[in-house]
Amino acid sequence: MKSVSSTLPPNRRERQSVERRERLFRAALDLFARKGFAETTVEDITNAADLGKGTFFNYFPSKEHIFLAFGEMQLAKLKAAFEEMRSANVPVPVFMRSLGARMTQEPIRNPAIIRVLLKAFLADSPVRESVVDLQNRIIAIHTEIIRLGQERGEIRGDLPPDVLAHVFRQTVFGTLLIWSLYGDATLLSRIEDAFEVLWTGLAPRSVPPQVRVAGSFLLEK
């Protein structure tokens, strides 16, 4: 599983810096999930990471910036997966289906943090503007995925790609929101079920009634 710092630089000092940032990041996520965001102090985080209190601010301007680091980590995973898909010429429907397993690894590992993150996204926090920018960048990648599917004839072409991308993102976000109330082991199956239903609207209008994708039948309206 890739972390917030998926590759380590060759320079020893830089490598140590990356490792310290990773320790702070992981310690913060764990504490947010166990204690709650408001109840967790910077000192709690640095103690858990076994680092000096002042070290935190060398890497994060505030606690809220941990959320941005989490979002950037997920965005990096999405970008890498998209590049792999394009280079391997994987069908877009198959790729979109695989996103469930790729993008739910971290939430499944730490369900409680998703509730905290969703609250931060919705609240008027110091990083709200940056969070909105992050979401826009995610939507931009989803739009490119949809556009590629349309060019290949794998996704309906009668609606703009950005409209379909927003629907896809809203479906995933809504599924995460509902699942976060439970935090159980059902997230991946919920995402896959949502995709099965969503695909009936994404599939090309001219395909036969039944199309096999990734081992499952997706029914065309």
C-alpha positions as CSV (number, residue, x, y, z in Angstrom):
1,M,0.0,0.0,0.0
2,K,1.4,3.4,-1.0
3,S,1.7,5.9,1.8
4,V,1.7,9.7,1.8
5,S,5.3,9.4,0.7
6,S,5.3,6.6,-1.7
7,T,9.0,6.8,-2.8
8,L,12.0,7.7,-0.7
9,P,14.7,10.0,-2.0
10,P,18.3,8.7,-2.2
11,N,19.7,11.5,0.0
12,R,19.9,10.3,3.6
13,R,18.8,13.6,5.1
14,E,15.9,13.9,2.7
15,R,15.0,10.3,3.4
16,Q,14.9,10.9,7.1
17,S,12.7,14.0,6.5
18,V,10.2,11.9,4.5
19,E,10.1,9.3,7.1
20,R,9.5,11.8,9.9
21,R,6.6,13.3,7.9
22,E,5.1,9.9,7.4
23,R,5.3,9.1,11.1
24,L,3.5,12.3,12.0
25,F,0.9,11.7,9.3
26,R,0.2,8.1,10.4
27,A,0.2,9.1,14.1
28,A,-2.3,11.9,13.4
29,L,-4.7,9.7,11.5
30,D,-4.6,7.1,14.3
31,L,-5.3,9.7,17.0
32,F,-8.0,11.5,15.0
33,A,-9.8,8.1,14.6
34,R,-9.4,7.1,18.3
35,K,-9.8,10.4,20.1
36,G,-11.5,12.7,17.6
37,F,-10.0,15.6,15.7
38,A,-10.9,18.4,18.2
39,E,-9.6,16.3,21.1
40,T,-6.2,15.6,19.5
41,T,-3.4,18.1,20.1
42,V,-0.3,18.7,18.1
43,E,1.6,17.5,21.2
44,D,-0.4,14.3,21.2
45,I,0.7,13.7,17.6
46,T,4.3,14.4,18.1
47,N,4.4,12.2,21.3
48,A,2.8,9.3,19.4
49,A,5.3,9.8,16.6
50,D,8.2,10.1,19.1
51,L,9.2,13.5,17.7
52,G,9.7,16.9,19.2
53,K,6.6,19.2,19.3
54,G,8.2,21.8,17.1
55,T,8.9,19.2,14.4
56,F,5.2,19.0,13.4
57,F,5.2,22.5,12.1
58,N,8.2,21.8,9.9
59,Y,5.8,19.6,7.8
60,F,2.2,20.7,8.5
61,P,1.0,24.3,9.1
62,S,-1.9,23.0,11.2
63,K,-3.7,19.8,12.2
64,E,-6.2,20.5,9.3
65,H,-3.4,20.1,6.8
66,I,-3.3,16.4,7.7
67,F,-6.6,16.1,5.8
68,L,-5.0,17.6,2.7
69,A,-2.1,15.2,3.0
70,F,-4.6,12.3,3.0
71,G,-6.4,13.7,0.0
72,E,-3.2,14.2,-1.9
73,M,-2.2,10.6,-1.2
74,Q,-5.5,9.4,-2.6
75,L,-5.1,11.7,-5.6
76,A,-1.7,10.3,-6.3
77,K,-3.1,6.8,-6.2
78,L,-5.8,7.8,-8.7
79,K,-3.3,9.4,-11.1
80,A,-0.9,6.4,-11.0
81,A,-3.8,4.0,-11.6
82,F,-5.0,6.1,-14.6
83,E,-1.6,6.2,-16.1
84,E,-1.3,2.4,-15.7
85,M,-4.7,1.9,-17.3
86,R,-3.9,4.1,-20.4
87,S,-0.5,2.4,-20.9
88,A,-2.0,-1.1,-20.6
89,N,-5.1,-0.1,-22.7
90,V,-7.4,-1.5,-20.1
91,P,-11.1,-0.9,-20.9
92,V,-12.5,2.1,-19.0
93,P,-15.4,0.2,-17.5
94,V,-13.0,-2.5,-16.1
95,F,-10.7,0.2,-14.8
96,M,-13.5,2.2,-13.1
97,R,-14.7,-1.0,-11.5
98,S,-11.2,-1.7,-10.2
99,L,-11.1,1.8,-8.6
100,G,-13.2,0.5,-5.7
101,A,-10.5,-1.9,-4.5
102,R,-7.7,0.6,-5.1
103,M,-9.3,3.6,-3.5
104,T,-10.9,2.0,-0.4
105,Q,-7.7,0.5,1.0
106,E,-7.1,3.4,3.3
107,P,-10.7,4.0,4.4
108,I,-11.1,0.2,5.2
109,R,-7.9,0.4,7.2
110,N,-9.1,3.3,9.3
111,P,-12.9,3.7,9.0
112,A,-13.3,6.3,11.8
113,I,-11.0,8.7,10.0
114,I,-13.4,8.9,7.1
115,R,-16.1,10.4,9.4
116,V,-13.5,13.0,10.6
117,L,-12.5,13.8,7.0
118,L,-16.1,14.2,5.8
119,K,-16.7,16.6,8.6
120,A,-13.7,18.6,7.7
121,F,-14.7,18.7,4.1
122,L,-18.2,20.1,5.1
123,A,-17.0,22.4,7.8
124,D,-15.7,26.0,7.5
125,S,-12.2,25.0,8.3
126,P,-8.9,26.8,7.5
127,V,-8.2,24.3,4.7
128,R,-11.7,24.4,3.1
129,E,-10.5,26.3,0.0
130,S,-7.6,23.9,-0.5
131,V,-10.0,20.9,-0.1
132,V,-12.3,22.3,-2.8
133,D,-9.3,22.7,-5.1
134,L,-8.3,19.1,-4.3
135,Q,-11.8,17.9,-5.2
136,N,-11.7,19.8,-8.4
137,R,-8.4,18.1,-9.4
138,I,-10.0,14.7,-8.6
139,I,-13.0,15.6,-10.8
140,A,-10.7,16.6,-13.6
141,I,-9.1,13.2,-13.6
142,H,-12.4,11.5,-13.5
143,T,-13.5,13.7,-16.5
144,E,-10.4,12.6,-18.5
145,I,-11.3,8.9,-17.7
146,I,-14.8,9.4,-18.9
147,R,-13.7,11.3,-22.0
148,L,-11.3,8.4,-22.9
149,G,-14.1,5.9,-22.4
150,Q,-16.3,8.0,-24.7
151,E,-13.6,8.2,-27.4
152,R,-13.3,4.4,-27.3
153,G,-17.0,3.9,-27.5
154,E,-17.1,2.3,-24.0
155,I,-19.2,5.0,-22.3
156,R,-22.2,6.8,-23.6
157,G,-21.4,9.9,-25.6
158,D,-24.6,11.8,-25.4
159,L,-23.7,13.7,-22.2
160,P,-20.6,15.8,-21.5
161,P,-17.8,13.9,-19.8
162,D,-17.7,16.4,-16.9
163,V,-21.4,15.8,-16.1
164,L,-20.8,12.0,-16.0
165,A,-17.7,12.5,-13.9
166,H,-19.6,14.5,-11.3
167,V,-22.3,11.8,-11.1
168,F,-19.6,9.2,-10.6
169,R,-17.9,11.2,-7.9
170,Q,-21.1,12.0,-6.2
171,T,-22.0,8.3,-6.2
172,V,-18.7,7.4,-4.6
173,F,-18.8,10.3,-2.1
174,G,-22.4,9.4,-1.1
175,T,-21.5,5.7,-0.6
176,L,-18.6,6.7,1.6
177,L,-20.9,9.0,3.6
178,I,-23.4,6.3,4.3
179,W,-20.8,3.6,5.0
180,S,-19.0,6.0,7.5
181,L,-22.0,5.7,9.8
182,Y,-21.2,2.0,10.2
183,G,-17.5,1.7,9.5
184,D,-17.8,-2.1,8.9
185,A,-16.3,-4.4,6.3
186,T,-18.9,-3.6,3.7
187,L,-17.3,-0.6,2.0
188,L,-15.8,-2.4,-1.0
189,S,-19.1,-4.3,-1.7
190,R,-21.1,-1.1,-1.3
191,I,-18.8,0.7,-3.9
192,E,-19.1,-2.3,-6.3
193,D,-22.9,-2.4,-5.9
194,A,-23.1,1.3,-6.5
195,F,-21.0,0.9,-9.6
196,E,-23.2,-1.9,-11.0
197,V,-26.2,0.4,-10.7
198,L,-24.4,3.4,-12.0
199,W,-23.1,1.5,-15.1
200,T,-26.6,1.1,-16.4
201,G,-26.5,4.9,-17.0
202,L,-22.9,5.1,-18.1
203,A,-22.9,2.3,-20.6
204,P,-23.1,3.2,-24.4
205,R,-26.7,3.4,-25.6
206,S,-26.1,1.0,-28.5
207,V,-24.6,-2.0,-26.7
208,P,-26.4,-5.4,-26.5
209,P,-28.8,-5.9,-23.5
210,Q,-26.1,-7.8,-21.6
211,V,-22.4,-6.8,-21.5
212,R,-19.9,-8.8,-19.5
213,V,-17.4,-6.6,-17.6
214,A,-14.9,-7.9,-15.2
215,G,-16.8,-11.1,-14.6
216,S,-20.2,-9.6,-13.9
217,F,-23.2,-8.9,-16.1
218,L,-24.1,-5.2,-16.3
219,L,-27.6,-4.8,-17.5
220,E,-28.4,-2.1,-20.1
221,K,-31.7,-0.2,-19.8
